[in-house]
Amino acid sequence: MPQKTIHEKLGELSQNLWWSWQPEVTSIFREIDPRRWSALAHNPVLLLSEYGPDKLEARAREEVLHSRINSAYRRWQEYMDSHSTWGDVHAGVLGHRPAAYFSAEFGLHESLRIYSGGLGVLAGDHLKSSSDLGIPLVGVGLFYHEGYFSQTIDEAGWQQEEYTDVDPDALPLQPVRSASGERIVVSVETRGGSIFAQVWKLDVGRVPLYLLDTNIEQNTEENRVLTARLYGGDQRTRIRQEIMLGIGGVRALAAVGINPRVIHMNEGHSAFAPLEIIRMRMKHDGRSFDDALRETASSGVFTTHTPVPAGHDRFDAGLIDEHVGPLAEELGIHHEGIMGLGRVDPQNPNESFCMTVLAFKTSRRANAVSNLHGVVSRRMWRSLWPWRSEEEIPIGHITNGVHTPTWLAAQMRVLYDRVLPQKWYLRTGEPDVWKGIDDLTPGELWETHQSLKNRLIVYARRRLSYQAQRHGQSAREIERLQGFLDPQSLTVGFARRFAPYKRADLVMRDVDVLEKLVNDAERPVQFIFAGKAHPADDHGKAILQRIVKMSQEERFLGKIVFLDDYDINLGRHLVQGVDVWLNNPRRPLEASGTSGQKVVLNGGLNLSILDGWWAEAFDGKNGFAIGSGQTHANQEIQDKRDGDDLIHVLQNEVIPLYYGRDQDDMPQEWIRHMKRSVRTLGWRFNADRQVMDYVRETYIPAAGGLSCEMVVMP
């Protein structure tokens, strides 16, 4: 058998996203052609399409890449073939019938724009950690061929959205084919006819992700663009996307021969999936609807993320009948029966159909994504279990975490490799693994952080230059940008969705005080903002505009900057390079939040409202808290109180600690906070721990059919 060429080896590696969380492999692709690598959004499939075997061979000789490519290829093969994983020991019951993880979005890499923000990145990290741990799991989602929008800021500081079509051939996607070689196509019946979708497969390490795509000839024009955009369109578009994700997703798994033992719904978008499982049980096993519902619910897991009632998808009776009516008839429950499954009060004809309610009623294991969010969720949904006290509502919590190899900077990983156990990155969910952080010398930790901070500032200046060029600014104005952001200044980062409750402009409530902070000659502070507002959210866009406009004022120029088109790549630079990560939502509206957890891994400190994950993470010495966790009934009073507390903590805790230097210009007490943050939080708030919790607390009991709560019957 002839030996594979390096082009063939890199081609195979490019088709599995395992490479994306391997810094050694990523560096190989980058060094082939750094300029094109950046221009192609770090997409190795596109890069290799420009480098044929001969051209790649010549380039590999120039950069001496052969041994590194061969080593990376062997490591990948060993990874894929390994059977000595945590999952082999703890999740064997899922071996022949895996858990199926449904999500409307997956944030896996910047080159694959089928995500909008935290929910998608969480889903992507869940798949990656499941792969690392060897959990038998498959993902199910939709392929958005225009993805989420690209953001630009116009002359008025207002967000503009742009969409571009994506060629599936430019991505590591493979069409799923039948035994006869034909592309697998599934369909979902509605009153107006069938909607068809082809199935793509994307390999995420050991975990396959199946994506449904309606852009095929069998569909009408309306249905061809159904999966064009993530969170685009009206209610009719949304419900059609969700029947394809849930019902179509189950049918896609059946078409490829997968009969999942557990259905895990990440948010309510996929809540139609259990209905299709019920239909299949009734058809193949001769079960009654009630029996099939009980069996299906026993294997269902539902994760709710939204603590705001308005954030849960609701549909009127007409949309439900049009799109789910045919399935309801097959289930033998018809219109009122199906509506009852989506209502808190099944007998109330004026109540709309709620996807979250459906998910609760078709799964016996439900969880929020932080301890505080669990409290909020039990209060929000207690009317589903009126016979129980609020404390007994069967909604638990599994706090979110982040995938360490994805978000940890390569420089930090080199540092950790020296003091942590061998192959520690495969055991990140174990507290003992992180003890060695205390053995890091203050100097090496600080200098590594400073190096990452300098990299962030160079990157930010480059992006600011691109933004200026798009707006037609002069060469002199663009040159001035190279002096923006001082590597010696305390650097605060804020990057997330610009939803009003996240209060991106909270630090700007007193502009005069803010001016003094950023222009202090001895102890200056600078802010880097990024994030997108939903296309339909004018309030969020107005907050964004205010920040952009303020960054253009002379007194804040170069001290407050806004970087447009927030994505995974920009997020990676920010969480790896900032000194402080700012998070100031209205408590308790942040279900969990994970961006600050990524900062922890890289030595940054969190400055946050005691909400979401930070409410259970802050111990007084591993970061900073805004306020004491109390909330006022009046929102304006609460915002003023939190704004005042934010400035107070900055002035009296954060700034003095950062600028408290010894004779070697080292902030020793700050560094102690950095080390404590990594050591105490790194193991708790990572995706390996999260996935292990899901396996032990939900997947294994669900796979065994163990009952923990009676399903709420319509």
C-alpha positions as CSV (number, residue, x, y, z in Angstrom):
1,M,0.0,0.0,0.0
2,P,1.6,3.3,-1.0
3,Q,2.5,5.8,1.7
4,K,0.2,8.8,1.9
5,T,1.5,12.1,0.9
6,I,1.6,15.1,3.3
7,H,-1.2,16.6,1.2
8,E,-3.4,13.6,1.7
9,K,-2.6,13.6,5.4
10,L,-3.4,17.3,5.9
11,G,-6.5,16.7,3.7
12,E,-7.8,14.1,6.1
13,L,-6.9,16.3,9.1
14,S,-8.8,19.2,7.6
15,Q,-12.0,17.1,7.3
16,N,-12.2,16.6,11.1
17,L,-12.5,19.6,13.4
18,W,-10.2,17.9,15.9
19,W,-7.4,20.0,14.4
20,S,-9.1,23.2,15.6
21,W,-8.4,22.5,19.3
22,Q,-4.8,21.2,18.7
23,P,-2.4,24.2,18.7
24,E,0.4,22.2,17.1
25,V,-1.8,21.3,14.1
26,T,-3.3,24.8,13.8
27,S,0.3,26.2,13.6
28,I,1.1,23.9,10.7
29,F,-1.7,25.2,8.6
30,R,-0.8,28.8,9.6
31,E,2.8,28.4,8.6
32,I,2.0,27.0,5.2
33,D,0.8,30.5,4.3
34,P,0.2,33.0,7.1
35,R,-1.4,35.7,5.0
36,R,-3.8,33.3,3.2
37,W,-4.6,31.5,6.4
38,S,-5.8,34.8,7.9
39,A,-7.6,35.9,4.7
40,L,-9.5,32.5,4.5
41,A,-10.9,32.7,8.0
42,H,-8.5,30.0,9.2
43,N,-10.2,27.4,6.9
44,P,-7.8,24.6,6.1
45,V,-10.1,23.2,3.4
46,L,-9.9,26.4,1.4
47,L,-6.1,26.7,2.1
48,L,-5.4,23.2,0.7
49,S,-7.6,23.9,-2.3
50,E,-5.0,26.6,-3.2
51,Y,-2.0,24.3,-2.5
52,G,-1.8,21.3,-4.7
53,P,0.5,18.4,-3.7
54,D,3.6,19.8,-5.5
55,K,3.2,23.3,-4.2
56,L,2.5,22.0,-0.7
57,E,5.6,19.7,-0.9
58,A,7.8,22.7,-1.9
59,R,6.3,24.8,0.9
60,A,6.7,22.1,3.5
61,R,10.4,21.7,2.6
62,E,10.9,25.5,3.0
63,E,9.3,25.5,6.5
64,V,10.6,22.0,7.5
65,L,7.1,20.8,8.2
66,H,7.3,17.1,7.2
67,S,8.0,15.6,10.6
68,R,5.4,17.9,12.3
69,I,2.7,16.9,9.8
70,N,3.5,13.2,10.2
71,S,3.5,13.6,14.0
72,A,0.1,15.4,13.9
73,Y,-1.4,12.7,11.6
74,R,-0.2,9.9,14.0
75,R,-1.6,11.7,17.0
76,W,-5.0,12.1,15.3
77,Q,-5.1,8.4,14.4
78,E,-4.2,7.4,18.0
79,Y,-6.9,9.8,19.3
80,M,-9.6,8.4,17.0
81,D,-8.7,4.7,17.7
82,S,-8.3,5.1,21.5
83,H,-10.6,3.0,23.7
84,S,-9.1,4.0,27.1
85,T,-11.3,7.0,27.7
86,W,-13.4,8.2,30.6
87,G,-16.5,7.3,28.5
88,D,-15.4,3.7,28.0
89,V,-15.5,3.3,31.8
90,H,-18.5,5.5,32.7
91,A,-20.8,5.6,29.7
92,G,-20.6,2.1,28.3
93,V,-24.4,1.8,28.4
94,L,-24.5,4.3,25.5
95,G,-22.0,2.3,23.4
96,H,-24.4,0.8,20.8
97,R,-27.2,3.5,21.2
98,P,-25.6,6.9,21.8
99,A,-27.1,10.1,23.2
100,A,-28.3,12.5,20.6
101,Y,-27.7,16.2,21.3
102,F,-30.0,18.5,19.5
103,S,-29.2,22.2,19.2
104,A,-30.3,25.0,16.8
105,E,-26.7,26.3,16.6
106,F,-23.2,25.0,17.1
107,G,-20.2,27.3,17.6
108,L,-17.3,25.1,16.6
109,H,-14.9,27.4,14.7
110,E,-14.9,30.8,13.1
111,S,-14.8,29.2,9.6
112,L,-18.2,27.5,10.2
113,R,-20.7,30.3,10.8
114,I,-23.7,28.3,12.1
115,Y,-23.7,30.0,15.5
116,S,-24.7,33.4,16.9
117,G,-23.3,33.4,20.4
118,G,-23.1,31.7,23.8
119,L,-25.7,29.0,23.2
120,G,-24.0,27.8,20.1
121,V,-20.5,28.0,21.5
122,L,-21.7,26.0,24.5
123,A,-23.1,23.3,22.2
124,G,-19.8,23.2,20.3
125,D,-17.8,22.8,23.5
126,H,-20.2,20.1,24.6
127,L,-19.4,18.1,21.4
128,K,-15.7,18.6,21.8
129,S,-15.5,17.5,25.4
130,S,-17.8,14.5,24.6
131,S,-15.2,13.6,22.0
132,D,-12.2,14.0,24.3
133,L,-14.0,12.0,27.0
134,G,-15.1,9.3,24.6
135,I,-18.8,9.7,25.2
136,P,-21.0,7.9,22.7
137,L,-22.9,11.0,21.4
138,V,-24.1,12.4,18.1
139,G,-25.0,16.0,17.4
140,V,-28.0,17.2,15.4
141,G,-28.5,20.7,14.0
142,L,-29.2,22.7,10.9
143,F,-26.9,23.9,8.1
144,Y,-27.4,27.6,7.5
145,H,-25.9,28.3,4.2
146,E,-25.9,32.1,4.9
147,G,-25.2,31.5,8.6
148,Y,-25.5,34.3,11.1
149,F,-24.9,37.9,9.9
150,S,-21.6,39.7,9.5
151,Q,-21.6,43.0,11.3
152,T,-20.5,46.4,10.0
153,I,-20.9,49.8,11.7
154,D,-22.1,52.7,9.5
155,E,-21.1,56.3,9.7
156,A,-23.8,57.0,12.2
157,G,-22.5,54.2,14.5
158,W,-25.5,52.0,13.7
159,Q,-25.1,48.2,13.2
160,Q,-25.7,46.9,9.7
161,E,-26.1,43.2,8.8
162,E,-24.7,41.5,5.8
163,Y,-25.2,37.9,4.8
164,T,-23.1,35.9,2.4
165,D,-23.7,32.5,0.9
166,V,-21.4,29.7,2.0
167,D,-20.3,26.9,-0.3
168,P,-20.6,23.5,1.5
169,D,-17.6,22.3,-0.5
170,A,-15.5,24.9,1.2
171,L,-16.2,23.3,4.6
172,P,-15.4,19.9,6.1
173,L,-18.9,18.6,5.3
174,Q,-19.6,15.3,3.7
175,P,-23.1,14.4,2.3
176,V,-24.6,11.4,4.0
177,R,-25.3,8.7,1.5
178,S,-27.4,5.5,1.5
179,A,-26.0,2.1,0.8
180,S,-26.7,2.6,-2.9
181,G,-24.7,5.8,-2.9
182,E,-27.6,8.3,-3.1
183,R,-27.7,11.3,-0.9
184,I,-30.0,10.8,2.1
185,V,-33.0,13.2,2.1
186,V,-35.6,13.3,4.8
187,S,-39.0,15.0,4.8
188,V,-41.5,16.5,7.2
189,E,-45.2,16.7,6.2
190,T,-47.2,19.9,6.8
191,R,-50.7,20.8,5.7
192,G,-49.2,22.7,2.8
193,G,-47.0,19.8,1.6
194,S,-43.7,18.2,2.5
195,I,-40.5,20.0,3.4
196,F,-37.3,18.1,2.3
197,A,-33.8,18.3,3.7
198,Q,-30.5,16.7,2.7
199,V,-28.2,15.5,5.5
200,W,-24.6,16.6,5.9
201,K,-22.1,15.1,8.3
202,L,-19.4,17.1,10.1
203,D,-16.8,15.2,12.2
204,V,-16.0,16.8,15.6
205,G,-13.2,14.5,16.8
206,R,-15.0,11.3,17.6
207,V,-18.4,12.9,17.6
208,P,-20.4,13.1,14.3
209,L,-22.6,16.1,13.9
210,Y,-25.5,15.7,11.4
211,L,-26.8,19.0,9.8
212,L,-30.0,19.3,7.8
213,D,-30.2,21.5,4.8
214,T,-33.4,22.4,2.9
215,N,-31.6,24.2,0.0
216,I,-32.3,21.3,-2.5
217,E,-34.3,21.0,-5.7
218,Q,-37.2,19.0,-4.2
219,N,-38.3,22.1,-2.2
220,T,-40.3,25.2,-3.2
221,E,-38.4,28.4,-3.2
222,E,-39.8,29.3,0.3
223,N,-38.5,26.1,1.7
224,R,-35.2,26.2,-0.1
225,V,-34.3,29.3,1.9
226,L,-35.8,27.9,5.1
227,T,-32.4,27.0,6.6
228,A,-30.6,30.0,5.0
229,R,-30.2,32.1,8.1
230,L,-29.8,31.4,11.8
231,Y,-32.6,33.2,13.8
232,G,-33.9,34.9,10.6
233,G,-37.4,35.4,9.4
234,D,-40.8,35.5,11.1
235,Q,-42.7,33.0,13.3
236,R,-43.6,30.9,10.3
237,T,-39.9,30.5,9.4
238,R,-39.0,29.7,13.0
239,I,-41.6,26.9,13.4
240,R,-40.6,25.4,10.1
241,Q,-37.0,25.4,11.1
242,E,-37.9,23.8,14.4
243,I,-40.0,21.0,12.9
244,M,-37.0,20.3,10.6
245,L,-34.6,20.3,13.5
246,G,-36.7,18.1,15.8
247,I,-38.8,15.9,13.6
248,G,-36.5,16.0,10.6
249,G,-33.5,15.5,12.9
250,V,-34.9,12.2,14.4
251,R,-35.7,11.0,10.9
252,A,-32.2,11.8,9.7
253,L,-30.7,9.7,12.6
254,A,-33.0,6.9,11.6
255,A,-32.0,7.2,8.0
256,V,-28.3,6.7,8.9
257,G,-29.1,3.8,11.2
258,I,-28.8,5.6,14.6
259,N,-31.4,4.7,17.3
260,P,-30.4,7.0,20.2
261,R,-30.9,5.9,23.7
262,V,-31.1,9.5,25.1
263,I,-32.6,12.6,23.5
264,H,-30.9,15.7,24.8
265,M,-32.6,19.0,23.8
266,N,-30.3,22.0,24.2
267,E,-33.0,24.7,24.6
268,G,-36.6,24.3,23.4
269,H,-35.9,24.8,19.7
270,S,-35.7,21.0,19.2
271,A,-38.7,20.0,21.4
272,F,-40.6,18.4,18.5
273,A,-38.0,15.6,18.5
274,P,-39.7,13.5,21.2
275,L,-43.0,13.7,19.3
276,E,-41.4,11.9,16.4
277,I,-39.9,9.3,18.8
278,I,-43.4,8.7,20.1
279,R,-44.7,8.3,16.6
280,M,-42.0,5.7,15.8
281,R,-42.7,3.8,19.0
282,M,-46.4,3.7,18.3
283,K,-45.8,2.5,14.7
284,H,-43.1,0.0,15.3
285,D,-43.9,-1.3,18.8
286,G,-47.7,-1.0,18.8
287,R,-47.7,1.3,21.8
288,S,-50.6,3.6,22.8
289,F,-49.8,7.3,22.8
290,D,-49.8,7.4,26.6
291,D,-47.4,4.5,26.9
292,A,-45.1,5.8,24.1
293,L,-45.1,9.3,25.8
294,R,-44.0,7.8,29.1
295,E,-41.3,5.7,27.6
296,T,-40.0,8.6,25.5
297,A,-40.1,11.1,28.3
298,S,-38.0,8.7,30.5
299,S,-35.2,8.9,27.9
300,G,-35.5,12.7,27.5
301,V,-33.1,15.3,28.8
302,F,-34.0,19.0,28.5
303,T,-31.6,22.0,29.2
304,T,-33.3,25.3,29.5
305,H,-31.2,28.5,29.1
306,T,-33.6,31.4,29.1
307,P,-34.6,33.1,32.4
308,V,-36.8,35.7,30.6
309,P,-40.4,34.6,29.8
310,A,-40.4,36.4,26.4
311,G,-37.3,34.5,25.3
312,H,-39.2,31.2,24.9
313,D,-40.6,30.3,21.5
314,R,-44.4,30.4,21.3
315,F,-46.7,29.7,18.3
316,D,-50.4,30.3,17.7
317,A,-52.8,27.5,17.1
318,G,-52.9,28.1,13.4
319,L,-49.2,27.7,12.9
320,I,-49.2,24.5,15.1
321,D,-52.0,23.0,13.1
322,E,-50.4,23.8,9.7
323,H,-47.0,22.4,10.6
324,V,-47.6,19.7,13.3
325,G,-51.2,18.8,12.5
326,P,-50.3,15.8,10.2
327,L,-48.0,14.4,12.9
328,A,-50.7,14.9,15.6
329,E,-53.1,12.9,13.5
330,E,-50.6,10.1,13.3
331,L,-50.3,10.2,17.1
332,G,-54.1,10.0,17.4
333,I,-54.4,13.2,19.5
334,H,-55.4,15.7,16.9
335,H,-55.4,19.5,17.4
336,E,-56.4,20.0,21.0
337,G,-54.2,17.2,22.2
338,I,-51.1,18.6,20.5
339,M,-51.9,22.1,21.8
340,G,-52.3,20.8,25.3
341,L,-48.7,19.4,25.2
342,G,-47.5,23.0,24.6
343,R,-49.6,24.7,27.2
344,V,-49.1,25.2,30.9
345,D,-52.9,24.8,31.2
346,P,-54.0,22.3,28.6
347,Q,-57.6,23.4,28.9
348,N,-57.0,27.1,28.2
349,P,-57.9,27.7,24.5
350,N,-56.4,31.2,24.7
351,E,-52.9,30.0,25.7
352,S,-50.4,29.8,22.9
353,F,-48.1,26.8,22.2
354,C,-44.8,27.0,24.0
355,M,-41.8,24.9,22.9
356,T,-40.3,25.0,26.4
357,V,-43.5,23.6,27.9
358,L,-43.4,20.8,25.3
359,A,-39.8,20.0,26.2
360,F,-40.7,19.8,29.9
361,K,-43.6,17.6,29.3
362,T,-41.7,15.2,27.0
363,S,-38.6,14.8,29.2
364,R,-38.3,13.6,32.8
365,R,-34.9,15.2,33.4
366,A,-34.6,19.0,33.1
367,N,-31.9,21.3,34.2
368,A,-30.9,24.9,34.3
369,V,-27.4,26.0,33.5
370,S,-26.3,27.4,36.9
371,N,-27.4,27.2,40.5
372,L,-29.1,30.6,40.5
373,H,-30.7,29.9,37.1
374,G,-32.1,26.7,38.7
375,V,-33.8,28.8,41.3
376,V,-35.2,31.2,38.7
377,S,-36.4,28.4,36.5
378,R,-38.2,26.6,39.3
379,R,-40.0,29.8,40.1
380,M,-40.8,30.5,36.4
381,W,-42.2,27.1,35.7
382,R,-43.8,26.1,39.0
383,S,-47.3,26.3,37.5
384,L,-46.4,23.1,35.5
385,W,-46.3,21.2,38.9
386,P,-49.0,23.0,41.0
387,W,-49.1,20.2,43.5
388,R,-45.4,20.8,44.5
389,S,-43.7,23.4,46.5
390,E,-41.3,25.6,44.6
391,E,-38.3,23.9,46.1
392,E,-39.6,20.5,44.9
393,I,-40.0,21.5,41.2
394,P,-38.0,18.9,39.3
395,I,-35.6,21.3,37.5
396,G,-32.1,20.8,38.6
397,H,-29.0,22.5,37.4
398,I,-25.7,21.6,35.7
399,T,-23.5,24.7,35.5
400,N,-22.0,25.4,32.1
401,G,-18.3,25.1,31.3
402,V,-15.9,25.7,28.5
403,H,-13.7,23.4,26.4
404,T,-10.2,24.0,27.8
405,P,-8.1,23.1,24.7
406,T,-10.2,25.4,22.5
407,W,-9.9,28.5,24.6
408,L,-6.6,28.2,26.4
409,A,-3.8,30.1,24.6
410,A,-0.9,28.0,23.3
411,Q,1.5,30.1,25.4
412,M,-0.4,29.3,28.5
413,R,-0.6,25.7,27.7
414,V,3.2,25.5,27.4
415,L,3.3,27.0,30.9
416,Y,0.8,24.6,32.3
417,D,2.5,21.6,30.7
418,R,5.5,22.3,32.9
419,V,3.6,22.3,36.3
420,L,0.5,20.1,35.7
421,P,0.4,16.3,35.4
422,Q,1.2,14.6,32.0
423,K,-1.7,14.9,29.6
424,W,-3.5,17.1,32.1
425,Y,-5.6,18.5,29.3
426,L,-7.5,15.2,29.1
427,R,-8.4,15.4,32.8
428,T,-9.4,19.0,33.1
429,G,-12.6,18.2,35.2
430,E,-10.5,16.8,38.1
431,P,-9.6,19.4,40.9
432,D,-6.3,17.7,41.8
433,V,-5.0,18.2,38.3
434,W,-4.9,22.0,38.8
435,K,-3.0,22.0,42.1
436,G,0.3,22.6,40.3
437,I,-0.8,26.1,39.3
438,D,0.6,27.3,42.6
439,D,4.1,26.1,41.4
440,L,4.1,28.7,38.6
441,T,6.6,31.5,39.4
442,P,4.9,34.9,39.4
443,G,7.3,36.2,36.8
444,E,6.6,33.5,34.2
445,L,2.9,33.8,34.6
446,W,2.9,37.6,34.4
447,E,5.2,37.7,31.4
448,T,3.1,35.1,29.5
449,H,0.0,37.1,30.2
450,Q,1.7,40.3,29.1
451,S,2.7,38.6,25.9
452,L,-0.9,37.6,25.2
453,K,-2.0,41.1,26.0
454,N,0.4,42.6,23.6
455,R,-0.8,40.2,20.9
456,L,-4.4,41.3,21.6
457,I,-3.5,45.0,21.2
458,V,-1.7,44.4,18.0
459,Y,-4.7,42.4,16.7
460,A,-7.1,45.1,17.9
461,R,-5.2,47.9,16.1
462,R,-5.2,45.8,12.9
463,R,-9.0,45.4,13.1
464,L,-9.5,49.1,13.8
465,S,-7.4,49.9,10.7
466,Y,-9.6,47.6,8.6
467,Q,-12.7,49.3,10.0
468,A,-11.2,52.7,9.2
469,Q,-10.4,51.7,5.7
470,R,-13.9,50.6,5.1
471,H,-15.1,54.0,6.1
472,G,-12.7,55.7,3.8
473,Q,-10.6,57.4,6.4
474,S,-7.3,59.0,5.4
475,A,-3.9,57.3,5.7
476,R,-3.0,59.8,8.5
477,E,-6.1,58.9,10.5
478,I,-5.4,55.2,10.0
479,E,-1.8,55.6,11.1
480,R,-3.0,57.3,14.3
481,L,-4.8,54.1,15.2
482,Q,-1.5,52.4,15.7
483,G,-1.1,54.4,18.9
484,F,-4.5,53.2,20.3
485,L,-4.5,51.0,23.4
486,D,-1.5,51.1,25.7
487,P,0.1,47.7,26.6
488,Q,0.9,49.1,30.1
489,S,-2.7,50.2,30.9
490,L,-5.2,48.1,32.8
491,T,-7.3,46.6,30.0
492,V,-10.9,45.7,30.5
493,G,-12.8,43.6,27.9
494,F,-16.6,43.3,27.3
495,A,-17.8,41.1,24.5
496,R,-21.2,39.5,24.2
497,R,-24.6,39.8,22.6
498,F,-25.9,43.4,22.9
499,A,-29.1,42.5,24.6
500,P,-30.4,45.4,26.8
501,Y,-30.4,43.4,30.0
502,K,-26.6,42.8,29.6
503,R,-26.1,46.6,30.0
504,A,-23.0,47.0,27.9
505,D,-23.0,50.7,28.7
506,L,-23.4,50.4,32.5
507,V,-19.8,51.8,33.1
508,M,-20.8,54.9,31.1
509,R,-23.6,56.0,33.4
510,D,-21.3,58.8,34.8
511,V,-19.3,59.9,31.7
512,D,-17.2,62.4,33.7
513,V,-16.0,59.7,36.1
514,L,-15.2,57.4,33.3
515,E,-13.2,60.2,31.6
516,K,-11.1,60.5,34.7
517,L,-10.5,56.7,34.9
518,V,-9.3,56.3,31.3
519,N,-7.1,59.5,31.3
520,D,-5.5,59.0,34.7
521,A,-1.8,59.7,34.1
522,E,-0.6,57.3,36.7
523,R,-3.2,54.5,36.6
524,P,-5.1,54.6,33.3
525,V,-7.9,52.1,32.4
526,Q,-8.9,51.2,28.8
527,F,-11.9,49.3,27.5
528,I,-12.3,47.0,24.5
529,F,-15.9,46.4,23.5
530,A,-17.3,43.9,20.9
531,G,-20.6,42.2,20.3
532,K,-23.7,42.0,18.0
533,A,-27.3,43.1,18.6
534,H,-30.0,40.9,17.2
535,P,-31.1,42.3,13.8
536,A,-34.6,43.1,15.2
537,D,-33.4,44.6,18.5
538,D,-33.3,48.4,18.0
539,H,-32.8,48.9,21.7
540,G,-29.6,46.8,21.7
541,K,-28.4,48.6,18.6
542,A,-28.9,51.9,20.3
543,I,-26.7,50.8,23.2
544,L,-24.1,49.7,20.7
545,Q,-24.3,53.0,18.9
546,R,-23.8,54.9,22.1
547,I,-20.5,53.0,22.8
548,V,-19.3,53.5,19.2
549,K,-20.0,57.2,19.4
550,M,-18.3,57.6,22.7
551,S,-15.2,55.7,21.4
552,Q,-15.0,58.4,18.7
553,E,-15.0,61.4,21.2
554,E,-11.6,63.0,21.6
555,R,-11.4,62.5,25.3
556,F,-12.0,58.7,24.9
557,L,-10.1,58.2,21.7
558,G,-7.8,55.2,21.9
559,K,-9.0,54.5,25.4
560,I,-12.4,53.0,24.5
561,V,-12.6,51.0,21.3
562,F,-15.3,48.9,19.6
563,L,-14.3,46.0,17.4
564,D,-16.9,45.0,14.9
565,D,-18.1,41.6,13.7
566,Y,-17.6,39.7,16.9
567,D,-16.9,36.0,16.3
568,I,-15.0,33.1,17.8
569,N,-11.7,34.3,16.5
570,L,-12.1,37.8,18.0
571,G,-13.5,36.3,21.2
572,R,-10.4,34.0,21.4
573,H,-8.1,37.0,21.3
574,L,-10.1,38.9,23.9
575,V,-10.4,36.2,26.5
576,Q,-6.7,35.3,26.1
577,G,-5.4,38.9,26.4
578,V,-7.5,41.1,28.7
579,D,-6.6,41.8,32.3
580,V,-10.2,42.0,33.4
581,W,-13.4,40.6,32.0
582,L,-16.5,42.8,32.6
583,N,-19.9,41.3,33.0
584,N,-22.8,43.4,34.3
585,P,-26.2,41.9,33.5
586,R,-29.3,42.6,35.5
587,R,-29.4,39.9,38.1
588,P,-30.8,37.3,37.7
589,L,-31.2,37.4,33.9
590,E,-27.8,35.9,33.1
591,A,-28.6,32.2,33.0
592,S,-24.9,31.2,33.2
593,G,-22.5,33.0,30.9
594,T,-19.3,31.3,29.8
595,S,-17.1,34.0,28.3
596,G,-15.6,34.8,31.8
597,Q,-14.8,31.1,32.2
598,K,-12.6,31.3,29.2
599,V,-10.8,34.3,30.7
600,V,-10.1,32.3,33.8
601,L,-8.1,29.7,31.9
602,N,-5.8,32.4,30.5
603,G,-5.1,34.2,33.8
604,G,-7.6,37.1,33.4
605,L,-9.7,38.2,36.3
606,N,-13.5,38.5,36.3
607,L,-15.3,41.7,37.4
608,S,-18.9,40.7,37.4
609,I,-22.4,41.0,38.9
610,L,-23.1,38.0,41.2
611,D,-25.2,36.3,38.5
612,G,-25.0,33.1,36.6
613,W,-21.8,31.1,37.1
614,W,-20.1,33.9,38.9
615,A,-22.6,33.7,41.8
616,E,-21.2,30.3,42.6
617,A,-17.6,31.0,41.7
618,F,-16.5,34.2,43.4
619,D,-14.8,33.7,46.8
620,G,-13.4,37.2,47.4
621,K,-9.8,36.3,46.2
622,N,-10.3,35.0,42.7
623,G,-11.7,38.1,41.0
624,F,-14.1,41.0,41.8
625,A,-17.8,41.3,42.5
626,I,-20.1,44.2,41.6
627,G,-22.6,44.6,44.4
628,S,-23.6,42.0,47.0
629,G,-26.2,40.0,45.0
630,Q,-29.2,42.0,46.1
631,T,-31.8,43.2,43.6
632,H,-34.1,46.2,43.8
633,A,-37.7,46.0,42.5
634,N,-37.3,49.2,40.6
635,Q,-35.1,48.6,37.5
636,E,-33.8,52.2,37.2
637,I,-32.7,52.2,40.9
638,Q,-31.1,48.8,40.4
639,D,-29.2,50.1,37.3
640,K,-28.0,53.2,39.2
641,R,-26.9,51.0,42.2
642,D,-25.0,48.6,40.0
643,G,-23.4,51.4,38.0
644,D,-22.2,53.1,41.2
645,D,-20.9,49.8,42.6
646,L,-19.1,49.1,39.3
647,I,-17.2,52.4,39.5
648,H,-16.5,51.9,43.2
649,V,-15.0,48.4,42.7
650,L,-12.9,49.7,39.8
651,Q,-11.6,52.7,41.8
652,N,-11.1,51.0,45.1
653,E,-10.2,47.3,44.3
654,V,-9.3,46.6,40.7
655,I,-7.1,49.6,39.9
656,P,-5.1,49.7,43.2
657,L,-4.5,45.9,43.0
658,Y,-3.3,46.1,39.4
659,Y,-1.0,49.0,39.9
660,G,0.3,47.8,43.2
661,R,3.8,47.0,42.0
662,D,7.0,45.8,43.7
663,Q,10.6,46.9,42.9
664,D,10.5,44.7,39.8
665,D,7.3,46.3,38.6
666,M,5.4,43.1,39.4
667,P,1.8,43.2,40.8
668,Q,2.4,40.4,43.2
669,E,-1.1,40.5,44.9
670,W,-2.7,40.6,41.5
671,I,-0.8,37.6,40.4
672,R,-1.9,35.7,43.5
673,H,-5.5,36.4,42.5
674,M,-4.7,35.1,39.0
675,K,-3.3,31.9,40.3
676,R,-6.1,31.4,42.7
677,S,-8.6,32.0,39.9
678,V,-7.1,29.4,37.7
679,R,-6.6,26.8,40.4
680,T,-10.0,27.1,42.1
681,L,-12.2,27.7,39.0
682,G,-10.4,25.9,36.1
683,W,-11.6,22.5,37.0
684,R,-15.1,23.5,38.0
685,F,-16.1,25.6,35.0
686,N,-14.9,23.6,32.1
687,A,-16.9,21.5,29.6
688,D,-15.3,18.2,30.7
689,R,-16.7,18.5,34.1
690,Q,-20.0,19.7,32.6
691,V,-20.2,16.7,30.2
692,M,-19.3,14.3,33.0
693,D,-22.1,15.7,35.1
694,Y,-24.6,15.3,32.2
695,V,-23.5,11.7,31.8
696,R,-23.7,10.8,35.5
697,E,-26.8,12.8,36.4
698,T,-28.9,12.5,33.2
699,Y,-27.6,10.3,30.4
700,I,-27.0,7.2,32.4
701,P,-30.3,7.3,34.3
702,A,-32.2,8.2,31.1
703,A,-30.5,5.3,29.2
704,G,-31.5,2.9,32.0
705,G,-35.1,4.1,32.0
706,L,-34.9,5.1,35.7
707,S,-37.9,7.2,36.7
708,C,-37.3,10.4,38.6
709,E,-40.5,12.4,37.9
710,M,-43.9,11.8,36.4
711,V,-44.4,13.5,33.1
712,V,-46.9,16.3,33.1
713,M,-49.8,15.0,31.1
714,P,-51.9,17.2,28.9
